[in-house]
Amino acid sequence: MISIITPVYNGERFIEFCIRNIIEQNCIDVEHIIVDGCSTDRTVEIIKEYAEKYPHIHWISEKDKGQSDAMNKGIAMAGGEIIGFLNVDDFYEPGVLNRAVELFKALPEPSLLVGNCNLWDDEDKIIEKNMPSKLKITDLMLGWFINQFPVNPSQYFYHKSLHDKIGLYKVEDDFAMDLDFILRAVQAANVKYVNEFWGNYRFFKGTKTYEETQMGRSYQRCVDLLNNYRKELSVCQIIDIKINEGFYMIQNIIKKILHLTACYLFLGKRK
């Protein structure tokens, strides 16, 4: 079974779409666990309405210590051996859950299965495509502008038993917990990347991540987190990172030289 966990607080705007997105996956081996933090809008009312009709929906509504705490509660409730997280304002591409269940049949335990993700703005336009094909810890240490990390949990799934090796989500962190999880997971799990678009991430005004990014805090948190993990790497891993950083630096210099040469030749022809 695959357990999809949705932490939510005052998600009235998207909760019905989120619930229906799971229903429309037509996956017979799914349970949808919704962990509400005592919403004050119509979120709980909508959840109740659907839970009465669909037995695969399990939910609780109680105060928590933040998103990471809600995520950990969902893991504790999960009956499936495969875990996925779907934030209330994100959504899966059609057929993703059945695809993940099928792929996991051939994967050793614990595994982390990663696909691609579309980023959408508030005008329903795709503004970026996240394709994190390089997922070794030394690849991720090079930073977002060289090797992207998975940007949203809607694009990856993993064995629940992975938490036995790396622990749960850090309750004190409600901002960089996804990246922190990835950095721990890639060092403990069998990692498989599939070049298919699975997740969709709404990145627009009013969302927590958007506001944090606009103020520059998300970027700094990522930098600080990467620097903390670098301190735990072996000498060989550090050397590997330095070599790759040098390679990319040389590559960028060559690109700039070629660009300047092309501009010079173009301008020369115009004369």
NUTORLO-625565 format. One line per field, with one value per residue (C-alpha): residue in three letters; z, x, y; residue number from 0. Coordinates in nm, 2 decimals. Example, Ala and Ser with C-alpha at 12.3 -4.5 7.8 and 13.67 -1.06 7.14 Angstrom:
// residues 2
type: c(ALA,SER)
pz: c(0.78,0.71)
px: c(1.23,1.37)
py: c(-0.45,-0.11)
seq: c(0,1)
//
This chain:
// residues 271
type: c(MET,ILE,SER,ILE,ILE,THR,PRO,VAL,TYR,ASN,GLY,GLU,ARG,PHE,ILE,GLU,PHE,CYS,ILE,ARG,ASN,ILE,ILE,GLU,GLN,ASN,CYS,ILE,ASP,VAL,GLU,HIS,ILE,ILE,VAL,ASP,GLY,CYS,SER,THR,ASP,ARG,THR,VAL,GLU,ILE,ILE,LYS,GLU,TYR,ALA,GLU,LYS,TYR,PRO,HIS,ILE,HIS,TRP,ILE,SER,GLU,LYS,ASP,LYS,GLY,GLN,SER,ASP,ALA,MET,ASN,LYS,GLY,ILE,ALA,MET,ALA,GLY,GLY,GLU,ILE,ILE,GLY,PHE,LEU,ASN,VAL,ASP,ASP,PHE,TYR,GLU,PRO,GLY,VAL,LEU,ASN,ARG,ALA,VAL,GLU,LEU,PHE,LYS,ALA,LEU,PRO,GLU,PRO,SER,LEU,LEU,VAL,GLY,ASN,CYS,ASN,LEU,TRP,ASP,ASP,GLU,ASP,LYS,ILE,ILE,GLU,LYS,ASN,MET,PRO,SER,LYS,LEU,LYS,ILE,THR,ASP,LEU,MET,LEU,GLY,TRP,PHE,ILE,ASN,GLN,PHE,PRO,VAL,ASN,PRO,SER,GLN,TYR,PHE,TYR,HIS,LYS,SER,LEU,HIS,ASP,LYS,ILE,GLY,LEU,TYR,LYS,VAL,GLU,ASP,ASP,PHE,ALA,MET,ASP,LEU,ASP,PHE,ILE,LEU,ARG,ALA,VAL,GLN,ALA,ALA,ASN,VAL,LYS,TYR,VAL,ASN,GLU,PHE,TRP,GLY,ASN,TYR,ARG,PHE,PHE,LYS,GLY,THR,LYS,THR,TYR,GLU,GLU,THR,GLN,MET,GLY,ARG,SER,TYR,GLN,ARG,CYS,VAL,ASP,LEU,LEU,ASN,ASN,TYR,ARG,LYS,GLU,LEU,SER,VAL,CYS,GLN,ILE,ILE,ASP,ILE,LYS,ILE,ASN,GLU,GLY,PHE,TYR,MET,ILE,GLN,ASN,ILE,ILE,LYS,LYS,ILE,LEU,HIS,LEU,THR,ALA,CYS,TYR,LEU,PHE,LEU,GLY,LYS,ARG,LYS)
pz: c(0.00,-0.06,0.20,0.08,0.37,0.35,0.63,0.63,0.82,0.69,0.34,0.24,-0.10,-0.21,0.01,-0.21,-0.52,-0.33,-0.21,-0.56,-0.71,-0.51,-0.59,-0.96,-0.95,-0.95,-0.73,-0.54,-0.31,-0.17,0.16,0.20,0.54,0.61,0.92,1.01,1.26,1.40,1.10,1.16,0.80,0.62,0.58,0.83,0.70,0.35,0.48,0.67,0.37,0.16,0.43,0.48,0.11,0.06,0.30,0.18,0.35,0.71,0.90,1.23,1.34,1.64,1.74,1.64,1.66,1.30,0.96,1.04,1.35,1.14,0.88,1.16,1.29,0.94,0.92,1.25,1.11,0.78,0.71,0.38,0.32,0.07,0.18,-0.02,0.08,-0.11,0.03,0.01,-0.27,-0.49,-0.72,-0.90,-1.27,-1.38,-1.30,-1.08,-0.78,-0.98,-1.16,-0.82,-0.68,-0.98,-0.98,-0.61,-0.67,-0.82,-0.57,-0.26,0.08,0.17,-0.15,-0.25,-0.59,-0.75,-1.06,-1.20,-1.09,-1.26,-1.08,-1.15,-1.09,-0.98,-1.35,-1.40,-1.61,-1.57,-1.47,-1.42,-1.46,-1.18,-1.31,-1.03,-1.21,-0.99,-0.64,-0.47,-0.16,-0.33,-0.63,-0.40,-0.21,-0.52,-0.47,-0.65,-0.95,-1.04,-0.94,-0.85,-0.56,-0.56,-0.51,-0.38,-0.22,-0.48,-0.71,-0.48,-0.28,-0.04,0.18,0.53,0.67,0.56,0.88,1.09,0.95,0.93,1.18,1.13,1.01,1.25,1.44,1.50,1.13,0.93,0.63,0.51,0.64,0.28,0.18,0.52,0.46,0.11,0.23,0.49,0.26,-0.03,0.21,0.35,0.07,-0.27,-0.49,-0.82,-1.05,-1.32,-1.60,-1.58,-1.46,-1.15,-0.93,-0.96,-0.72,-0.69,-0.62,-0.59,-0.36,-0.02,0.02,0.29,0.05,-0.19,0.08,0.23,-0.11,-0.19,0.13,0.06,0.37,0.18,-0.01,0.31,0.49,0.21,0.21,0.59,0.57,0.30,0.49,0.80,0.60,0.44,0.79,0.82,0.49,0.45,0.31,-0.01,-0.05,0.00,-0.26,-0.50,-0.44,-0.50,-0.82,-0.95,-0.84,-1.04,-1.34,-1.34,-1.29,-1.60,-1.79,-1.72,-1.82,-2.15,-2.21,-2.14,-2.38,-2.65,-2.60,-2.61,-2.92,-3.09,-3.01,-3.14,-3.47,-3.51,-3.44,-3.68,-3.96,-3.91,-3.96)
px: c(0.00,0.10,0.02,-0.02,0.00,-0.14,-0.07,-0.31,-0.41,-0.68,-0.66,-1.02,-0.91,-0.74,-0.84,-1.12,-0.90,-0.63,-0.86,-1.01,-0.66,-0.59,-0.93,-0.88,-0.55,-0.77,-0.51,-0.67,-0.36,-0.37,-0.47,-0.50,-0.40,-0.50,-0.35,-0.53,-0.40,-0.74,-0.83,-1.07,-1.22,-1.42,-1.13,-1.25,-1.61,-1.48,-1.26,-1.55,-1.78,-1.53,-1.42,-1.78,-1.79,-1.44,-1.30,-0.94,-0.94,-0.82,-0.79,-0.73,-0.78,-0.58,-0.32,0.03,0.37,0.39,0.41,0.69,0.51,0.20,0.40,0.54,0.19,0.09,0.38,0.28,-0.08,0.05,-0.04,0.15,0.51,0.55,0.52,0.44,0.35,0.11,0.08,-0.27,-0.20,0.00,-0.11,0.00,0.00,-0.25,-0.15,0.15,0.05,0.00,0.33,0.51,0.36,0.47,0.83,0.87,0.81,1.16,1.34,1.53,1.42,1.47,1.45,1.39,1.21,1.24,1.07,1.03,0.81,0.64,0.64,0.33,0.26,-0.07,-0.17,-0.16,0.15,0.45,0.75,1.01,1.07,1.26,1.45,1.69,1.88,2.20,2.12,2.44,2.52,2.83,2.61,2.36,2.64,2.73,2.42,2.10,2.26,2.47,2.26,1.90,1.75,1.39,1.19,0.86,0.75,0.49,0.77,0.91,0.81,1.00,0.98,0.84,1.13,1.37,1.27,1.41,1.75,1.74,1.48,1.17,1.12,1.28,0.99,1.19,1.22,0.91,1.09,1.38,1.26,1.21,1.57,1.70,1.51,1.66,2.01,1.97,1.78,2.02,2.30,2.09,1.86,1.88,1.81,1.63,1.56,1.30,1.29,0.91,0.69,0.50,0.45,0.31,0.40,0.21,0.46,0.28,0.20,0.05,0.22,0.48,0.76,0.70,0.71,1.02,1.19,1.10,1.27,1.58,1.53,1.48,1.80,2.00,1.84,1.94,2.30,2.33,2.19,2.43,2.72,2.62,2.61,2.94,3.10,2.99,3.14,3.45,3.78,3.71,3.37,3.51,3.78,3.51,3.31,3.61,3.70,3.34,3.33,3.66,3.51,3.20,3.41,3.62,3.31,3.16,3.48,3.48,3.12,3.19,3.49,3.28,3.00,3.24,3.41,3.07,2.97,3.31,3.28,2.92,3.00,3.30,3.08,2.84,3.12)
py: c(0.00,0.36,0.62,0.98,1.23,1.59,1.83,2.12,2.43,2.66,2.51,2.56,2.71,2.38,2.09,1.97,1.98,1.79,1.52,1.48,1.46,1.15,1.00,1.05,0.86,0.55,0.37,0.08,0.05,0.40,0.56,0.93,1.06,1.42,1.58,1.91,2.15,2.27,2.48,2.77,2.78,2.51,2.27,2.02,2.04,1.95,1.67,1.51,1.53,1.33,1.09,0.98,0.88,0.74,0.48,0.54,0.88,0.89,1.21,1.39,1.75,1.86,2.12,2.06,2.22,2.31,2.14,1.90,1.78,1.72,1.53,1.30,1.24,1.13,0.89,0.74,0.69,0.54,0.18,0.16,0.06,0.35,0.71,1.02,1.38,1.60,1.95,2.08,2.32,2.08,1.80,1.48,1.42,1.15,0.79,0.87,0.66,0.34,0.41,0.45,0.14,-0.06,0.08,0.00,-0.37,-0.39,-0.16,-0.28,-0.15,0.13,0.32,0.68,0.72,1.06,1.21,1.56,1.85,2.15,2.49,2.70,3.06,3.22,3.27,2.89,2.90,2.67,2.89,2.62,2.25,2.08,1.77,1.66,1.39,1.40,1.30,1.18,1.38,1.53,1.64,1.82,1.99,2.18,2.39,2.47,2.65,2.35,2.05,2.11,1.91,1.79,2.10,1.95,1.62,1.57,1.44,1.17,0.86,0.64,0.33,0.41,0.21,0.48,0.67,0.38,0.47,0.85,0.96,1.17,1.52,1.78,1.94,2.26,2.32,2.42,2.57,2.36,2.02,1.88,1.96,1.83,1.51,1.47,1.53,1.25,1.02,1.01,0.89,0.61,0.49,0.33,0.63,0.59,0.89,0.86,1.12,1.16,1.45,1.34,1.65,2.00,2.27,2.60,2.87,3.20,3.50,3.42,3.08,3.03,2.93,3.22,3.48,3.34,3.32,3.68,3.79,3.58,3.37,3.04,3.07,3.15,2.86,2.62,2.76,2.72,2.37,2.26,2.41,2.21,1.89,1.96,1.95,1.58,1.46,1.25,1.38,1.19,1.34,1.69,1.63,1.51,1.83,2.05,1.87,1.92,2.28,2.34,2.16,2.38,2.69,2.61,2.52,2.86,3.04,2.86,2.95,3.31,3.31,3.15,3.40,3.70,3.56,3.51,3.87,4.00,3.82,3.93,4.29,4.26,4.14,4.43,4.68)
seq: c(0,1,2,3,4,5,6,7,8,9,10,11,12,13,14,15,16,17,18,19,20,21,22,23,24,25,26,27,28,29,30,31,32,33,34,35,36,37,38,39,40,41,42,43,44,45,46,47,48,49,50,51,52,53,54,55,56,57,58,59,60,61,62,63,64,65,66,67,68,69,70,71,72,73,74,75,76,77,78,79,80,81,82,83,84,85,86,87,88,89,90,91,92,93,94,95,96,97,98,99,100,101,102,103,104,105,106,107,108,109,110,111,112,113,114,115,116,117,118,119,120,121,122,123,124,125,126,127,128,129,130,131,132,133,134,135,136,137,138,139,140,141,142,143,144,145,146,147,148,149,150,151,152,153,154,155,156,157,158,159,160,161,162,163,164,165,166,167,168,169,170,171,172,173,174,175,176,177,178,179,180,181,182,183,184,185,186,187,188,189,190,191,192,193,194,195,196,197,198,199,200,201,202,203,204,205,206,207,208,209,210,211,212,213,214,215,216,217,218,219,220,221,222,223,224,225,226,227,228,229,230,231,232,233,234,235,236,237,238,239,240,241,242,243,244,245,246,247,248,249,250,251,252,253,254,255,256,257,258,259,260,261,262,263,264,265,266,267,268,269,270)
//
